[in-house]
Amino acid sequence: MDQLNILRERADELLQNSNNERDSKKYQIIRDFLKDDDCFLKTDIEHAYAILRDLGAAEERIREYYSSLIAR
């Protein structure tokens, strides 16, 4: 749950700092997605990885992050 809260905070931060409409929409969608505590259990791995990338997760750690998010 802590990692999910960190991702929520990151999405909020990116949304507030976005400079164009496209990015704002993207981060709003991600923020809405992250409202559900089981969001990563309810989506496929490709979309989950894309969300983690969009939130700035290091490529070499995405698998680790995803595994811990679905293992809780």
N, C-alpha and C positions, 0 to 999 in steps of 0.2 A: 504494500500500500504506500510505503514511503516513496518508492520509485515512481509510482503513478502520480503522487502529489507533486513530485519534482517535475515530471513531464507536464502536468497541468500548469504549474507556475511558468515553465519555459514557454508553453504555448501562449499564455497571457502576455508574457514579456514580448514575444515575437509579434503578437497581434498589435500591441501598443506601439511598437517601433516600426511597423511595416509602412513603407512609403508609397505603395501603390495598391490599387483596388484588387488586383489579382492576388497578391500576397495576403491582403487583409481577408479576402474570402477564404483562401486556403487555410489560414490559421484559425479562422472562425469555425470552419468545418472540423478541423482537428480538435479545437477546444470543445466543441459540442460532442464529438466522438468520445473524448476523454472523461466526460461527465459520468459515464457508466463504469462502475468499478470492474465489471467483467468485459470491458470493451475488447481487450486483446484476445479473450477466449471466443469472442463472437465474430471475429474477422479472420480472413485467411492470412497466411504468413507473408505473402507478397505485399499486401496492403499494410500490415503491421510494420514490416521492415521499412516501407516507404515513409510511414509516419515518423518512425524513429530517425530516419535520415533527415526528414524535413525539420525535425526538432533539434538537429545538430549532433546527433549521436555519432561517435567515431565509428567508421566502417568496421574496424576490427573488433569492436565491442557490441555490435548490434545483435549478434546471435546470443551473446551472454545476457544482454538486457531483455531480449524477447523471452528467453528461457526463464529468467527470474520472474517476469511479469505473468507468465502463464502457469507458473509452478505454485503460486500462493494459495 
